Amino acid sequence: MKLAISGKGGVGKTTIASTLVRIFAEDHPRVFAIDADPDACLAQGVGIERQVAQEHRPVIELKEIIDAKNAGGGAFFTLNPDVDEILEEYCLKKDNINFLRMGGLKKGGEACYCKENSFLNSVVNSLLLDRNDVVILDMGAGIEHLSRGTARGVDAMLVVVEPSLNSVGTALQVKKMSEDLGINRVYFIGNKVRTEKEKEFLSSKLPQDLLLGIIPYDDEAVDTAMEDGVAISPQGIIYKTLKEIKKRLEEEVGNRDI
Amino acid sequence: MKLAISGKGGVGKTTIASTLVRIFAEDHPRVFAIDADPDACLAQGVGIERQVAQEHRPVIELKEIIDAKNAGGGAFFTLNPDVDEILEEYCLKKDNINFLRMGGLKKGGEACYCKENSFLNSVVNSLLLDRNDVVILDMGAGIEHLSRGTARGVDAMLVVVEPSLNSVGTALQVKKMSEDLGINRVYFIGNKVRTEKEKEFLSSKLPQDLLLGIIPYDDEAVDTAMEDGVAISPQGIIYKTLKEIKKRLEEEVGNRDI
């Protein structure tokens, strides 16, 4: 099962992506956690130290190796099944979690991340998965990864939404653009919901059958933001709500043929 | 004076950018408010209706006109002083505010926003300003606009920071990349600060002389997020703190020769 997490900046994509990775890793032998945002912090959320993650080699380096091998062989290449083996070298492992990051930091004015996005798409599509493997992609904020088609080929797009008009606007735009990409399963996850009014707001703005769940606002995520390490504890309401959402995902996405 | 507003997703860039635009427009005859994020909502923050802004022609169309004119004339072009006149057609006006947006929405998989970012840079650099004109650019979340160099040429980069390690990490990265671009004045604005502990956290993590101000958390911004229209009232603490920050900007940036 391959899932991408998207939504407007600040809605909680990385918190939700990293927590889902941990929950799936409880009963799946291999979960790939892929950081597709040059500014994201997925590693910390799954318990890998910030510094260690930042120094780890990004997947884009593999492209340079392939390019060097294929020099003179034309502009196109296909990742062959061996990629799985090579990819092992790019994974930072923590228990059942295999962490990968798309690209490294660049200098100001150096270049866009088009190459990284395009190569990540090839890698995700080439990953040969066992039936129980899970891939979770934490996308960049906003909609450019969709106009680029980075997550083309995932089984479902999960859009995180907080109770604001702007966040809902982005979410509906993500749905439309995901469908352009041929991703037919797009679901919404409500987040940071404080009041009954906010819950009703989200329920009224989003298609009911696609709203996988609503995560209540919890000071836990704010209070731990100034500290290093995993912010979300398995005892808190965020983790518990996401466990329910994970069950629905397995029912709706997991049992179908990929 | 040309200013760019950046920072991690969700820190409050658009709220701060739009409020600064309104404050500068109180005593400056012409303020350009430029939305440089394909997913942003700067227009609503300055009182322009969502629908009207979305249907307004984006600046990138001007490039297509120039390209058509120069067909066969080589790959390079320079915007000449006439650009100011032509740009008038791309501005949505509201009192002293001239709103411009970088690019339109695209389909999923259609293209990146590299062309839009690069052209926006030319436009911002070509704007001939009177001494009292102000340009405020609301950048996309994260750091890719810096690796692209979209805001190269502004007089100052304002980085919005909330009390979290991730937000501080992005802010310091923005500072470094801005300096790569030759933007030597980089300032920080603390936002959504609830407690004395959070205030101390930001003060301890950021260079004191570059921290222009700290905006307290205010339910106003959350409570109005589900409604259309301008969220920040001139009577609230967010507006008042930004008025002080605007004064400092005029002292530190405005009085120097551009």
Interface residues (C-beta under 8 A of the other chain):
Chain A: K8 G9 G10 V11 T14 D37 P38 D39 C41 Q44 R50 L105 K106 K107 G108 G109 E110 A111 C112 Y113 C114 N117 G140 A141 G142 I143 E144 L146 S147 R148 G149 R152 E162 P163 S164 L165 N166 S167 G169 T170 Q173 K176 M177 S178 E179 D180 L181 R194 K197 E198 F201 V222 A225 M226 E227 D228
Chain B: K8 G9 G10 V11 T14 D37 P38 D39 C41 Q44 R50 L105 K106 K107 G108 G109 E110 A111 C112 Y113 C114 N117 G140 A141 G142 I143 E144 L146 S147 R148 G149 R152 E162 P163 S164 L165 N166 S167 G169 T170 Q173 K176 M177 S178 E179 D180 L181 R194 K197 E198 F201 V222 A225 M226 E227 D228
